[in-house]
Amino acid sequence: MFSLMENLWPRLCPPAYTLKIEALESYINMSKAEEWHLYAIRCRHQRPHVCVACAWLAKSLGRGARIFEAGCGSGINLLWLGSKGFHNLYGADLSQEAVCLGKYLARHLDLPLSIWQDNSLEPKKVPHDLDGLISLNWLYHLPNVSLGNFLETYKRYLAPDARMVFDMVDASYNNCKNNEYHTDDFGLPKARRRASEYPLRLSRDEVIAIVESHGLRVARSANVWGPVPRTVWLVENKTN
């Protein structure tokens, strides 16, 4: 495990393509997707927990690998992989608007992507024999969710020796000032603050124990320290 320095992670995952902001804004308006997608897409290269995880997956799989992203949003992570030569890319998201945006982007960038609307906690459609699985920047935002249940749901779709990447808010965030409140509300009186948008937080030992209890093996991890500390994980499906 290592900590990512601010001057290191942009070199690990530079932007693989450019998209004019006017076109992106037009697609967001056409799809009726939420405006935060503009930041998530344009500034993806500035989000180390996303960039490093996808770079690890790209380095550990062949270009013909079957990769699925649960909670994929606009599919920007999959499209990044598509720009690197991957062509069996699948994703699902609860938001139909985000899925629509992803289809616009894939067409604009002329990159392969099959994307559909689904509840990623209780999916109705997941490709089988996956070589790669992505779960980034969403699971820890949901109340009453379990990393163990997520792994149990998706392990059945993994091929032998498949790789999975995910990120998790570290339990050390519990010691940060105002951690119980939404980060956008820190400047408000306490009576007006919402609950934290990070209800799920796990320590390194907790994540490892959950991963191993589901027959998976931690291959790599990295701390991404910031206002909200996260850890990025690469895990492998055990074959023995």
C-alpha positions as CSV (number, residue, x, y, z in Angstrom):
1,M,0.0,0.0,0.0
2,F,1.2,3.5,-0.7
3,S,0.0,7.1,-0.6
4,L,-0.5,9.0,-3.8
5,M,1.2,12.3,-4.0
6,E,-0.6,15.2,-5.8
7,N,2.3,15.5,-8.4
8,L,2.2,11.7,-9.1
9,W,-1.4,10.7,-9.9
10,P,-2.0,13.0,-12.9
11,R,1.0,11.4,-14.7
12,L,-0.5,7.9,-14.0
13,C,-3.8,8.8,-15.6
14,P,-3.6,11.7,-18.0
15,P,-6.8,12.5,-20.0
16,A,-7.0,10.1,-22.9
17,Y,-9.1,12.4,-25.0
18,T,-10.6,15.9,-25.1
19,L,-14.2,16.9,-25.4
20,K,-15.2,20.5,-26.1
21,I,-17.2,21.9,-23.3
22,E,-19.9,23.2,-25.6
23,A,-20.6,19.7,-26.9
24,L,-20.6,18.3,-23.4
25,E,-23.0,20.9,-22.1
26,S,-25.2,20.2,-25.1
27,Y,-25.3,16.5,-24.3
28,I,-26.0,17.1,-20.6
29,N,-28.9,19.4,-21.6
30,M,-30.2,16.9,-24.1
31,S,-30.1,13.9,-21.7
32,K,-31.3,16.0,-18.8
33,A,-28.5,14.5,-16.7
34,E,-27.5,16.4,-13.5
35,E,-25.0,19.2,-14.0
36,W,-22.4,17.6,-11.7
37,H,-21.6,15.3,-14.7
38,L,-19.9,18.3,-16.3
39,Y,-17.3,18.3,-13.5
40,A,-17.0,14.6,-13.2
41,I,-16.2,14.3,-16.9
42,R,-14.1,17.4,-17.5
43,C,-12.1,17.0,-14.3
44,R,-11.9,13.2,-14.3
45,H,-8.1,13.4,-14.6
46,Q,-8.1,15.4,-11.3
47,R,-9.8,12.6,-9.3
48,P,-7.1,10.2,-8.2
49,H,-9.3,7.5,-6.7
50,V,-10.9,7.1,-10.2
51,C,-7.8,7.5,-12.3
52,V,-5.6,5.1,-10.4
53,A,-8.2,2.4,-10.2
54,C,-8.9,2.4,-13.9
55,A,-5.1,2.5,-14.7
56,W,-4.5,-0.6,-12.5
57,L,-7.3,-2.4,-14.3
58,A,-6.0,-1.4,-17.7
59,K,-2.5,-2.6,-16.9
60,S,-3.7,-6.0,-15.5
61,L,-6.1,-7.0,-18.3
62,G,-5.8,-7.7,-22.1
63,R,-7.6,-5.4,-24.5
64,G,-10.2,-8.0,-25.2
65,A,-11.2,-8.3,-21.6
66,R,-14.9,-8.1,-20.8
67,I,-15.3,-5.2,-18.3
68,F,-18.5,-4.1,-16.5
69,E,-19.0,-1.1,-14.3
70,A,-21.8,-1.0,-11.7
71,G,-23.1,2.4,-11.0
72,C,-21.3,3.7,-14.1
73,G,-22.9,7.2,-14.3
74,S,-22.2,8.6,-17.8
75,G,-19.8,5.7,-18.5
76,I,-16.8,8.0,-18.5
77,N,-14.5,5.4,-16.9
78,L,-15.5,2.9,-19.5
79,L,-14.9,5.4,-22.2
80,W,-11.5,6.1,-20.9
81,L,-10.8,2.3,-21.2
82,G,-12.2,2.4,-24.7
83,S,-9.8,5.1,-25.6
84,K,-7.0,2.8,-24.5
85,G,-8.1,0.0,-26.8
86,F,-10.6,-2.0,-24.7
87,H,-13.7,-2.9,-26.7
88,N,-15.9,-5.2,-24.6
89,L,-17.2,-2.6,-22.3
90,Y,-20.5,-2.7,-20.4
91,G,-22.1,-0.5,-17.7
92,A,-25.3,0.1,-15.8
93,D,-26.6,3.0,-13.7
94,L,-29.9,3.7,-11.9
95,S,-30.2,7.1,-13.6
96,Q,-31.7,6.8,-17.0
97,E,-30.5,10.4,-17.7
98,A,-26.9,9.4,-17.0
99,V,-27.3,6.4,-19.3
100,C,-28.6,8.6,-22.0
101,L,-25.6,10.9,-21.6
102,G,-23.3,8.0,-21.8
103,K,-24.8,6.9,-25.1
104,Y,-24.3,10.4,-26.5
105,L,-20.7,10.5,-25.3
106,A,-19.9,7.0,-26.8
107,R,-21.3,8.1,-30.1
108,H,-19.5,11.4,-30.1
109,L,-16.2,9.8,-29.2
110,D,-16.8,6.8,-31.5
111,L,-15.9,4.4,-28.7
112,P,-17.5,1.0,-27.9
113,L,-19.9,1.0,-25.0
114,S,-23.0,-0.9,-24.1
115,I,-24.8,0.9,-21.3
116,W,-28.3,0.5,-19.8
117,Q,-30.5,1.5,-16.8
118,D,-30.5,-0.9,-13.8
119,N,-30.3,-0.9,-10.0
120,S,-26.7,-1.9,-9.4
121,L,-27.5,-3.1,-5.9
122,E,-30.1,-5.6,-7.2
123,P,-29.1,-5.9,-10.9
124,K,-31.4,-7.6,-13.4
125,K,-28.8,-7.7,-16.1
126,V,-25.0,-8.3,-15.7
127,P,-22.8,-9.9,-18.3
128,H,-21.3,-13.3,-17.3
129,D,-17.6,-14.3,-17.4
130,L,-16.4,-10.8,-16.6
131,D,-12.7,-10.3,-16.6
132,G,-13.0,-6.9,-15.0
133,L,-15.5,-5.2,-12.6
134,I,-15.5,-1.5,-11.6
135,S,-17.3,0.1,-8.7
136,L,-16.1,3.7,-8.1
137,N,-17.5,6.7,-6.3
138,W,-21.0,5.5,-5.4
139,L,-21.4,2.6,-3.0
140,Y,-20.3,4.5,0.1
141,H,-22.8,7.3,-0.7
142,L,-25.8,5.0,-0.1
143,P,-27.4,4.3,3.3
144,N,-27.7,0.8,4.7
145,V,-25.4,-0.8,2.1
146,S,-22.8,-3.5,2.6
147,L,-19.6,-4.1,0.8
148,G,-20.0,-7.8,1.6
149,N,-23.5,-7.9,-0.1
150,F,-22.1,-6.1,-3.1
151,L,-19.3,-8.6,-3.5
152,E,-21.7,-11.5,-3.0
153,T,-24.0,-10.1,-5.7
154,Y,-21.2,-9.7,-8.3
155,K,-18.8,-12.5,-7.7
156,R,-21.0,-15.0,-9.5
157,Y,-20.4,-13.0,-12.7
158,L,-16.7,-13.1,-12.5
159,A,-14.5,-15.3,-14.6
160,P,-11.6,-17.1,-13.0
161,D,-8.7,-14.7,-12.3
162,A,-10.9,-11.7,-12.9
163,R,-9.9,-8.4,-11.4
164,M,-12.1,-5.9,-9.6
165,V,-11.4,-2.3,-8.6
166,F,-13.3,-0.2,-6.1
167,D,-12.8,2.6,-3.7
168,M,-13.9,3.0,-0.1
169,V,-14.0,5.9,2.3
170,D,-11.5,5.1,5.1
171,A,-12.8,4.7,8.6
172,S,-10.2,7.4,9.7
173,Y,-12.7,9.9,8.4
174,N,-14.7,9.3,11.6
175,N,-12.0,11.3,13.4
176,C,-12.2,14.3,11.1
177,K,-14.0,17.4,12.3
178,N,-17.6,17.7,11.1
179,N,-17.5,14.2,9.6
180,E,-21.1,13.6,10.5
181,Y,-22.3,16.4,8.3
182,H,-22.6,16.8,4.5
183,T,-19.4,18.4,3.2
184,D,-21.4,21.1,1.3
185,D,-23.0,22.2,4.6
186,F,-19.9,22.8,6.8
187,G,-20.5,26.6,6.7
188,L,-24.1,26.4,7.8
189,P,-25.5,26.4,11.3
190,K,-25.6,22.8,12.7
191,A,-29.4,22.8,12.8
192,R,-29.4,23.3,9.0
193,R,-26.8,20.7,8.1
194,R,-27.6,17.5,6.3
195,A,-26.2,14.1,7.3
196,S,-22.9,13.1,5.7
197,E,-23.0,11.9,2.1
198,Y,-20.5,9.2,3.2
199,P,-22.4,6.8,5.5
200,L,-20.2,3.8,4.7
201,R,-16.6,3.9,6.0
202,L,-14.4,1.0,6.4
203,S,-10.9,0.5,7.8
204,R,-8.2,-1.4,5.8
205,D,-8.5,-4.4,8.1
206,E,-12.3,-4.5,7.6
207,V,-12.0,-4.3,3.8
208,I,-9.4,-7.1,3.7
209,A,-11.5,-9.3,5.9
210,I,-14.7,-8.8,3.8
211,V,-12.8,-9.3,0.5
212,E,-11.2,-12.6,1.7
213,S,-14.4,-13.9,3.2
214,H,-15.9,-13.8,-0.3
215,G,-13.0,-15.8,-1.9
216,L,-11.2,-12.8,-3.3
217,R,-7.7,-11.6,-2.8
218,V,-6.3,-8.1,-2.3
219,A,-3.7,-7.5,-5.0
220,R,-3.0,-3.8,-4.4
221,S,-4.3,-0.9,-2.5
222,A,-3.5,2.8,-2.2
223,N,-4.5,5.6,0.1
224,V,-5.8,8.7,-1.5
225,W,-5.7,11.4,1.2
226,G,-7.7,14.5,1.0
227,P,-10.6,16.2,2.8
228,V,-12.3,12.8,2.6
229,P,-9.7,10.0,2.9
230,R,-10.3,7.1,0.5
231,T,-8.5,3.8,-0.3
232,V,-8.4,2.4,-3.8
233,W,-8.5,-1.4,-4.0
234,L,-7.6,-3.9,-6.7
235,V,-8.7,-7.5,-5.9
236,E,-8.5,-10.8,-7.7
237,N,-10.9,-13.7,-8.0
238,K,-9.2,-16.7,-6.5
239,T,-9.0,-19.8,-8.7
240,N,-7.6,-22.2,-6.0
